[in-house]
């Protein structure tokens, strides 16, 4: 959300329903390795989720989707899903936006792990894109910047920090 990596015309906060954000994907590449997997966020069934919506120029849509596939689909753990979204700035309903949803059939799908297991994996993991604790901390900071308080992620960050201090 905070580092889209592509050119866009507009960005807006939005909410989707039917999915929620969670550390439900084992990371073998960006935030861990196959021997020491980390955890990364994914969308999984149930609830709702606030995040960022980016509008790209029509002539750049194919290039943008190709970029996202290369970045997000390193191991094909996510499915591309077109969902409806509510743009929060004006309440406009958008019938079709692209998002990436964790595939529960994929070997890297972690599902709903308890807080201690999540904290243990995150505290010890590092991958090609950096330390797993830094990824979690960045998410918490950027959500706060957007005006979103995710108590679950904030509690998880505290648990990770306590492990790192020990």
SEDRENBA-909129 format. One record per residue (C-alpha): x, y, z. Coordinates in nm, 4 decimals, m for minus. Example, Ala and Ser with C-alpha at 12.3 -4.5 7.8 and 13.67 -1.06 7.14 Angstrom:
BEGIN
+----------+----------+----------+
!        X !        Y !        Z !
+----------+----------+----------+
!   1.2300 !  m0.4500 !   0.7800 !
!   1.3670 !  m0.1060 !   0.7140 !
+----------+----------+----------+
This chain:
BEGIN
+----------+----------+----------+
!        X !        Y !        Z !
+----------+----------+----------+
!   0.0000 !   0.0000 !   0.0000 !
!   0.2756 !   0.2435 !   0.0861 !
!   0.5122 !   0.1528 !  m0.1958 !
!   0.3075 !   0.0754 !  m0.5060 !
!   0.6065 !   0.0763 !  m0.7429 !
!   0.4101 !   0.1946 !  m1.0458 !
!   0.2855 !   0.5255 !  m1.1836 !
!  m0.0708 !   0.6161 !  m1.0911 !
!  m0.3087 !   0.9021 !  m1.1554 !
!  m0.4950 !   0.8961 !  m0.8249 !
!  m0.4904 !   0.7189 !  m0.4927 !
!  m0.7787 !   0.6865 !  m0.2498 !
!  m0.8550 !   0.4987 !   0.0650 !
!  m1.1078 !   0.2270 !  m0.0036 !
!  m1.2789 !  m0.0636 !   0.1683 !
!  m1.3525 !  m0.4047 !   0.0288 !
!  m1.5827 !  m0.6563 !   0.1920 !
!  m1.5523 !  m1.0312 !   0.1966 !
!  m1.1780 !  m1.0269 !   0.2762 !
!  m0.9582 !  m0.9166 !   0.5627 !
!  m0.5858 !  m0.8472 !   0.6021 !
!  m0.3742 !  m1.0974 !   0.7953 !
!  m0.0325 !  m1.2590 !   0.8216 !
!  m0.1493 !  m1.5699 !   0.6400 !
!   0.1287 !  m1.6319 !   0.3864 !
!   0.4653 !  m1.7962 !   0.4503 !
!   0.7320 !  m1.5911 !   0.2736 !
!   1.0087 !  m1.7918 !   0.1090 !
!   1.1393 !  m1.5015 !  m0.0971 !
!   1.0795 !  m1.1412 !   0.0143 !
!   1.0780 !  m1.1762 !   0.3967 !
!   1.2107 !  m1.5263 !   0.4564 !
!   1.3627 !  m1.8303 !   0.2903 !
!   1.2387 !  m2.1856 !   0.2336 !
!   1.4496 !  m2.2964 !   0.5338 !
!   1.3396 !  m2.0044 !   0.7551 !
!   1.0070 !  m1.8801 !   0.6251 !
!   0.8792 !  m1.5434 !   0.7284 !
!   0.5203 !  m1.4260 !   0.7208 !
!   0.3657 !  m1.1639 !   0.4980 !
!   0.0228 !  m1.0151 !   0.4739 !
!  m0.2424 !  m1.1420 !   0.2448 !
!  m0.6111 !  m1.0989 !   0.2022 !
!  m0.8131 !  m1.3966 !   0.3151 !
!  m1.1857 !  m1.4717 !   0.3307 !
!  m1.4165 !  m1.2941 !   0.5707 !
!  m1.4717 !  m0.9478 !   0.7108 !
!  m1.3624 !  m0.6300 !   0.5404 !
!  m1.0417 !  m0.4422 !   0.4786 !
!  m0.9432 !  m0.0780 !   0.4390 !
!  m0.6524 !  m0.0010 !   0.2132 !
!  m0.5375 !   0.2043 !  m0.0827 !
!  m0.6893 !   0.2161 !  m0.4245 !
!  m0.4747 !   0.3300 !  m0.7177 !
!  m0.6074 !   0.4423 !  m1.0542 !
!  m0.3665 !   0.3991 !  m1.3414 !
!  m0.3884 !   0.5365 !  m1.6922 !
!  m0.5676 !   0.3005 !  m1.9296 !
!  m0.2634 !   0.2824 !  m2.1564 !
!  m0.0502 !   0.1694 !  m1.8587 !
!  m0.2855 !  m0.0941 !  m1.7193 !
!  m0.1243 !  m0.3924 !  m1.8956 !
!   0.2249 !  m0.2784 !  m1.7939 !
!   0.1108 !  m0.2208 !  m1.4347 !
!  m0.0539 !  m0.5610 !  m1.4065 !
!   0.2585 !  m0.7259 !  m1.5528 !
!   0.4695 !  m0.5470 !  m1.2908 !
!   0.2371 !  m0.6558 !  m1.0093 !
!   0.2407 !  m1.0156 !  m1.1313 !
!   0.6200 !  m1.0169 !  m1.1327 !
!   0.6392 !  m0.8658 !  m0.7839 !
!   0.3486 !  m1.0423 !  m0.6119 !
!   0.3426 !  m1.3753 !  m0.7913 !
!   0.7000 !  m1.4937 !  m0.7335 !
!   0.5592 !  m1.8259 !  m0.6081 !
!   0.1961 !  m1.7855 !  m0.7254 !
!   0.0621 !  m1.7808 !  m0.3681 !
!  m0.1903 !  m1.5101 !  m0.4554 !
!  m0.4869 !  m1.5184 !  m0.6895 !
!  m0.5851 !  m1.2128 !  m0.8895 !
!  m0.9403 !  m1.1258 !  m0.7924 !
!  m1.1619 !  m0.8466 !  m0.9212 !
!  m1.3785 !  m0.7157 !  m0.6369 !
!  m1.6124 !  m0.4279 !  m0.5694 !
!  m1.4786 !  m0.1482 !  m0.3502 !
!  m1.6099 !   0.1543 !  m0.1686 !
!  m1.4013 !   0.4669 !  m0.2247 !
!  m1.4021 !   0.6285 !   0.1184 !
!  m1.3362 !   0.9885 !   0.0081 !
!  m1.6746 !   1.0219 !  m0.1612 !
!  m1.8635 !   0.6981 !  m0.0891 !
!  m1.8570 !   0.5943 !  m0.4553 !
!  m1.8935 !   0.2234 !  m0.5193 !
!  m1.6500 !   0.0888 !  m0.7732 !
!  m1.7673 !  m0.2363 !  m0.9309 !
!  m1.4319 !  m0.3790 !  m1.0341 !
!  m1.0865 !  m0.3307 !  m0.8800 !
!  m0.7936 !  m0.5703 !  m0.8954 !
!  m0.6562 !  m0.7164 !  m0.5756 !
!  m0.4462 !  m1.0143 !  m0.4746 !
!  m0.5968 !  m1.2748 !  m0.2432 !
!  m0.4021 !  m1.5505 !  m0.0681 !
!  m0.4768 !  m1.8911 !  m0.2202 !
!  m0.5690 !  m2.1320 !   0.0627 !
!  m0.4702 !  m2.4289 !  m0.1582 !
!  m0.1129 !  m2.3065 !  m0.1992 !
!   0.1655 !  m2.4664 !   0.0107 !
!   0.2651 !  m2.1218 !   0.1402 !
!  m0.0799 !  m2.0459 !   0.2779 !
!  m0.0348 !  m2.0306 !   0.6544 !
!  m0.3965 !  m1.9671 !   0.7451 !
!  m0.4873 !  m1.8268 !   1.0836 !
!  m0.1817 !  m1.8787 !   1.3043 !
!  m0.1903 !  m1.7822 !   1.6708 !
!  m0.0091 !  m1.4649 !   1.7813 !
!   0.2878 !  m1.6464 !   1.9398 !
!   0.3555 !  m1.8480 !   1.6257 !
!   0.3307 !  m1.5369 !   1.4087 !
!   0.5622 !  m1.3399 !   1.6394 !
!   0.8197 !  m1.6196 !   1.6419 !
!   0.8294 !  m1.6508 !   1.2640 !
!   0.8407 !  m1.2765 !   1.2029 !
!   1.1072 !  m1.2041 !   1.4677 !
!   1.3592 !  m1.4487 !   1.3182 !
!   1.3054 !  m1.4059 !   0.9451 !
!   1.4765 !  m1.2120 !   0.6697 !
!   1.4561 !  m1.2420 !   0.2928 !
!   1.5543 !  m1.0750 !  m0.0313 !
!   1.3485 !  m0.7628 !   0.0509 !
!   1.4689 !  m0.7283 !   0.4100 !
!   1.3877 !  m0.8192 !   0.7682 !
!   1.0411 !  m0.9485 !   0.8446 !
!   1.0074 !  m0.7324 !   1.1623 !
!   1.0738 !  m0.4217 !   0.9512 !
!   0.7924 !  m0.5205 !   0.7133 !
!   0.5480 !  m0.5478 !   1.0042 !
!   0.6638 !  m0.2194 !   1.1584 !
!   0.6284 !  m0.0410 !   0.8222 !
!   0.2761 !  m0.1715 !   0.7823 !
!   0.1728 !  m0.0485 !   1.1275 !
!   0.3277 !   0.2957 !   1.0664 !
!   0.1682 !   0.3353 !   0.7259 !
!  m0.1729 !   0.2224 !   0.8461 !
!  m0.1556 !   0.4793 !   1.1268 !
!  m0.0566 !   0.7432 !   0.8711 !
!  m0.3740 !   0.6528 !   0.6807 !
!  m0.5769 !   0.6883 !   0.9998 !
!  m0.6220 !   0.3126 !   1.0436 !
!  m0.5559 !   0.1583 !   1.3841 !
!  m0.5186 !  m0.2181 !   1.3443 !
!  m0.4984 !  m0.3380 !   1.7042 !
!  m0.4134 !  m0.6922 !   1.5972 !
!  m0.1087 !  m0.5799 !   1.3988 !
!  m0.0058 !  m0.3386 !   1.6737 !
!  m0.0216 !  m0.6198 !   1.9329 !
!   0.1745 !  m0.8461 !   1.7005 !
!   0.4427 !  m0.5790 !   1.6606 !
!   0.4734 !  m0.5530 !   2.0392 !
!   0.5107 !  m0.9309 !   2.0650 !
!   0.7814 !  m0.9295 !   1.7952 !
!   0.9666 !  m0.6421 !   1.9637 !
!   0.9589 !  m0.8282 !   2.2966 !
!   1.1117 !  m1.1356 !   2.1299 !
!   1.3829 !  m0.9239 !   1.9697 !
!   1.4689 !  m0.7587 !   2.3020 !
!   1.4952 !  m1.0938 !   2.4836 !
+----------+----------+----------+
